[in-house]
Structures are given as C-alpha cells and as structure tokens.
Amino acid sequence: MSSLFKSMQISSSGLAAQRTRMNVLSSNLANVETTRTPEGGPYKRKDVVFSAVSAGPAFEDYLNETEDAQLKKVQVMQIHEDQQEAKRVFEPGHPDADKTGYVKKPNIQVMTEMVNMIAATRAYEANATALNEAKSMAVKALELGK
C-alpha cells in the first residue's frame, strides 16, 4: 500500500507544479501589452524551472541500491525572469513612448505561450488521471479486504 501512496504523492506533485506553470503562463498572457511595471520598464516574461527530487524520506533513499531505483517527484525550483531585451515598437502617441516614438513592450510571443499552456494543461490532466487511477486501486484493494 505504501507504493500506492507514493504514486499519489508523485502525481500530486506534478499537479501542483503544472498548476504553478499555468499560473505563470496566464500572467505572461495577461501582461503581453504591459509597458509599465512597479519595477520600471515593461513586464518581463516569466518561466517555471522544474527539478526532480526524491519522493521518499532521506533514510529510505540510503537503502536503495542504485540511483535509478529511487522514485522522483517534480518540484518547482524557481520562477525565472526572461533577461532578453524588450522589443521596441514605433507608437509615437503612446504615453510610454521615448523621444523617438518607440515603446518598449514585453518580449512575449502569444502563440508560444498558448502552446506552452496546452502542454501544461495536458500534463495536468495526465497527472490527475494517474492520481484518480491510484485512488481507484486503493479503493479496490480495500474492497478485497472485506
């Protein structure tokens, strides 16, 4: 039964990570035209950095014979801010335009963000399905014990 709970733990970590990713992607899409932020300048695109971490307690990791045998779960390590230069667009009437009429806008590609959102949604759905299947197996195992 312990491995069943571990599979639920791994799936739930995937759900949490993909939820964070979808929130960041939504923020990017919502700020595609934001030219002024509290930090100054245009909004900077953000991206989530994932890492695989051990799914078991530290002591249990020492008992495993090989590194490959260890179960891993996903964890959000950081939310990375894009360091690329903002794109310059000629809009002389814009309130944030410089003396030459150019406005610095976020370096966000809407289509790329939408593709990333679809991928995150599919990964979320896959983790939700895996979690539901593990839950279903746990229920079946309990029914067998009756």
C-alpha positions as CSV (number, residue, x, y, z in Angstrom):
1,M,0.0,0.0,0.0
2,S,3.0,2.3,0.6
3,S,3.8,2.3,-3.1
4,L,0.2,3.3,-3.9
5,F,0.6,6.4,-1.6
6,K,3.9,7.2,-3.2
7,S,2.3,7.2,-6.6
8,M,-0.3,9.6,-5.3
9,Q,2.4,11.8,-3.9
10,I,4.2,11.8,-7.2
11,S,1.1,12.6,-9.2
12,S,0.0,15.4,-6.7
13,S,3.5,17.0,-7.0
14,G,3.0,17.0,-10.8
15,L,-0.4,18.6,-10.4
16,A,1.0,21.3,-8.1
17,A,3.9,22.0,-10.5
18,Q,1.7,22.3,-13.6
19,R,-0.7,24.5,-11.7
20,T,2.1,26.9,-10.9
21,R,3.2,26.7,-14.6
22,M,-0.3,27.5,-15.8
23,N,-0.5,30.5,-13.4
24,V,2.8,31.9,-14.7
25,L,1.8,31.4,-18.3
26,S,-1.5,33.1,-17.6
27,S,0.4,36.0,-16.1
28,N,2.5,36.2,-19.2
29,L,-0.5,36.3,-21.5
30,A,-2.3,38.9,-19.3
31,N,0.7,41.2,-19.5
32,V,1.6,40.9,-23.2
33,E,1.0,44.7,-23.6
34,T,2.1,45.9,-20.2
35,T,4.7,48.7,-20.8
36,R,5.0,49.9,-17.2
37,T,5.6,47.9,-14.1
38,P,6.3,48.8,-10.4
39,E,9.9,47.7,-11.0
40,G,10.2,50.1,-14.0
41,G,10.0,49.2,-17.7
42,P,7.9,46.6,-19.5
43,Y,6.7,43.4,-18.0
44,K,9.3,40.6,-18.2
45,R,8.3,37.2,-19.4
46,K,8.5,34.5,-16.7
47,D,9.0,30.8,-16.9
48,V,8.9,27.9,-14.3
49,V,12.0,25.8,-13.6
50,F,11.2,22.2,-12.5
51,S,13.5,19.7,-10.9
52,A,13.2,16.0,-9.9
53,V,13.6,15.4,-6.2
54,S,13.4,12.2,-4.2
55,A,9.9,11.1,-3.4
56,G,11.0,9.2,-0.2
57,P,12.4,10.2,3.1
58,A,16.2,10.6,3.2
59,F,16.7,7.3,5.2
60,E,14.8,5.3,2.7
61,D,17.0,6.8,-0.1
62,Y,20.1,5.3,1.6
63,L,18.5,1.9,1.5
64,N,18.0,1.9,-2.3
65,E,20.8,0.1,-4.1
66,T,21.0,2.3,-7.2
67,E,20.2,5.9,-8.0
68,D,17.9,4.7,-10.8
69,A,15.7,2.8,-8.3
70,Q,14.8,5.9,-6.4
71,L,11.3,7.4,-7.1
72,K,11.3,11.1,-8.0
73,K,8.7,13.7,-7.8
74,V,8.6,17.1,-9.5
75,Q,9.2,20.4,-7.6
76,V,9.2,24.0,-8.8
77,M,12.7,25.2,-8.1
78,Q,12.3,28.8,-9.2
79,I,10.3,31.2,-11.4
80,H,12.8,32.5,-13.9
81,E,12.5,36.0,-15.3
82,D,13.5,36.4,-19.0
83,Q,16.6,38.5,-19.5
84,Q,16.1,39.3,-23.2
85,E,15.7,42.9,-24.3
86,A,12.2,44.2,-24.6
87,K,11.0,44.6,-28.2
88,R,10.8,48.2,-29.4
89,V,7.6,49.2,-31.3
90,F,7.1,52.5,-33.0
91,E,4.0,54.1,-31.4
92,P,4.6,57.9,-31.1
93,G,1.2,58.5,-29.4
94,H,1.7,56.0,-26.6
95,P,2.2,57.5,-23.1
96,D,5.4,55.4,-22.5
97,A,7.0,56.3,-25.9
98,D,10.5,57.7,-25.8
99,K,11.7,60.9,-27.6
100,T,11.9,59.0,-30.9
101,G,8.4,57.5,-30.6
102,Y,9.4,53.9,-29.6
103,V,7.8,52.0,-26.8
104,K,9.4,49.1,-25.1
105,K,7.0,46.1,-24.9
106,P,7.3,42.7,-23.3
107,N,9.1,40.1,-25.3
108,I,6.2,37.6,-25.2
109,Q,5.0,35.5,-28.1
110,V,1.3,34.8,-27.7
111,M,1.4,31.6,-29.8
112,T,4.4,30.2,-27.9
113,E,2.6,30.9,-24.5
114,M,-0.6,29.3,-25.8
115,V,1.3,26.1,-26.9
116,N,3.0,26.0,-23.5
117,M,-0.4,26.4,-21.8
118,I,-1.8,23.5,-23.8
119,A,1.2,21.3,-22.9
120,A,0.8,22.3,-19.2
121,T,-2.9,21.5,-19.3
122,R,-2.3,18.1,-20.9
123,A,0.4,17.3,-18.3
124,Y,-2.0,18.4,-15.5
125,E,-4.7,16.1,-17.0
126,A,-2.3,13.2,-17.2
127,N,-1.3,13.6,-13.5
128,A,-5.0,13.9,-12.5
129,T,-5.7,10.7,-14.3
130,A,-2.8,8.9,-12.7
131,L,-3.9,10.2,-9.3
132,N,-7.5,9.0,-9.9
133,E,-6.3,5.6,-11.0
134,A,-4.1,5.2,-7.9
135,K,-7.1,6.2,-5.8
136,S,-9.3,3.7,-7.6
137,M,-6.7,0.9,-7.0
138,A,-6.6,1.8,-3.3
139,V,-10.4,1.5,-3.1
140,K,-10.4,-1.8,-4.9
141,A,-7.7,-3.1,-2.5
142,L,-9.8,-2.1,0.5
143,E,-12.9,-3.8,-1.0
144,L,-10.9,-7.0,-1.4
145,G,-10.2,-7.0,2.3
146,K,-13.9,-7.1,3.2
